[in-house]
Amino acid sequence: MKTRLALPCLLGSLLLSSAVHAASALVPPKGYYAAVEIRKGEAQACQAVPEPYTGELVFRSKYEGSDSARSTLNKKAEKAFRTKTKPITEIERGVSRMVMRYMEKGRTGELECALAWLDAWAEDDALLSTEYNHTGKSMRKWALGSLAGAYLRLKFSTSQPLAAYPEQAKRIESWFAKVGDQVIKDWSDLPLKQINNHSYWAAWSVMAAGVATNSRPLFDWAVEQFHIAAKQVDPQGFLPNELKRRQRALAYHNYALPPLMMVAAFAQANGVDLRGDNDGALGRLAGNVLAGVEDPDPFAERAGDEDQDMEDLETDAKFSWLEPYCALYACSPALRERKAEMGPFKNFRLGGDVTRIFDPQEKPSKSTVGKRD
C-alpha cells in the first residue's frame, strides 16, 4: 500500500520540481552582479551611432578562394569584408568599451551612450535580414554574443543601472530575443560534418541573449548545442572538424574554447553541470589545447602532417577562455600564475572584461578590448 501511494507523490514532486525549474529566472555567473565603481571624471562625448545594419547579410569571406581547409587569407576579400561589416564591428567594440568604462568609472554618459546605440539598432530591427550567406550569418551571431554579453553586466549589476531606462531596456531585450531566434534558425539542423566552432559561437550568443531576456527556449538550445559539441571531442581531446583546418588546426581548437567555456559557465550558474558531458570532453579539449601550445606536434600529426601556424596563439586575448575555465575547474597554481601574467583578458566577443567577471581580484590594467578574430 505504501508503495502504491508513494508513486503519485513522487510524480507530483517531480512535476512540481519541473515547474519550479521552468519558472525560475535565468541568471549569469555571479561576477555579472558586480556593482558600478563610482569615480570622478568626465565621460567621453557620445559618438554618432553606427548606421544600423538592416541590409542583406551577404559578405565576402576573408578565406575566399582558399581550399577546403579554409586557412589561406585572401587580403582583397578581407578588405572588402572589413569595409562592408564596419558598422557591425563598430557597435560590437563600441558598446563593449562603453559598458566597461561605465562599470569601472560610473559615468552616466557612458551608460546612456551604450543604450542609445543599442536602442537605435533595436528600433531599426538591425541584423535580422533573412537574406544571408555563411559569412553573414556568422556576423549575426558574433554580434549578438558581443552585444548581449556586454548588456548582461548592466542588467544584473546590483547597482541596477537600467532601472532609469525601462523603455530602452524593453526594446533592446525584445531585439535580442528576435536576433536570438534567427540565430537558432541559422544554425540548427546542420549535418555533423558542418558543425564546428561557428556553431559553438552561435550557442554562446544565444545563451547570452537567453539569459538577458530570461528565455528558457534560447537557454535550452544553447545547452543542446553544447551537448553536440561535447560529443565531437574524441578520446584524445581533438575536434575532427577543426583538424580539417590543417596548419591552423591548433588555433581553431583554441578558438572553439571561449564560447564552449562561456556556455558551460552560464549553464552552471543555472544548475546545469556540463563538465561531465562525453566523459569530461570540455576539460579534455582544454587540456589538449594547453599541451598543444607547448608542443604542437600532435596537432601537426593529426592535421595531416601540417606544421602548425602559431601566430594567433601569440595573442593573449585568444586565451580569454582561461577565466571561465578556472572558474569551472580546479586550475593548478602554475596555470593560474600563467593566466595572471597573460591577463587581464578583455574580449569584445565575450562581452568585454572577462577577467573582471570571473576573477575580480585581478585588477584590469589593459585598456584595449580583445583583437578582432
Secondary structure as GFF3:
##gff-version 3
##sequence-region A 1 373
A	DSSP	alpha_helix	2	23	.	.	.	ID=ss1
A	DSSP	three_ten_helix	30	33	.	.	.	ID=ss2
A	DSSP	alpha_helix	75	84	.	.	.	ID=ss3
A	DSSP	alpha_helix	86	105	.	.	.	ID=ss4
A	DSSP	alpha_helix	108	123	.	.	.	ID=ss5
A	DSSP	alpha_helix	134	156	.	.	.	ID=ss6
A	DSSP	three_ten_helix	161	164	.	.	.	ID=ss7
A	DSSP	alpha_helix	166	187	.	.	.	ID=ss8
A	DSSP	three_ten_helix	192	194	.	.	.	ID=ss9
A	DSSP	alpha_helix	197	213	.	.	.	ID=ss10
A	DSSP	alpha_helix	216	232	.	.	.	ID=ss11
A	DSSP	alpha_helix	240	243	.	.	.	ID=ss12
A	DSSP	three_ten_helix	246	248	.	.	.	ID=ss13
A	DSSP	alpha_helix	249	269	.	.	.	ID=ss14
A	DSSP	alpha_helix	277	294	.	.	.	ID=ss15
A	DSSP	alpha_helix	297	302	.	.	.	ID=ss16
A	DSSP	three_ten_helix	312	314	.	.	.	ID=ss17
A	DSSP	three_ten_helix	316	319	.	.	.	ID=ss18
A	DSSP	alpha_helix	322	328	.	.	.	ID=ss19
A	DSSP	alpha_helix	333	342	.	.	.	ID=ss20
A	DSSP	beta_strand	346	347	.	.	.	ID=ss21
A	DSSP	three_ten_helix	348	350	.	.	.	ID=ss22
A	DSSP	beta_strand	352	353	.	.	.	ID=ss23
A	DSSP	alpha_helix	354	358	.	.	.	ID=ss24
###
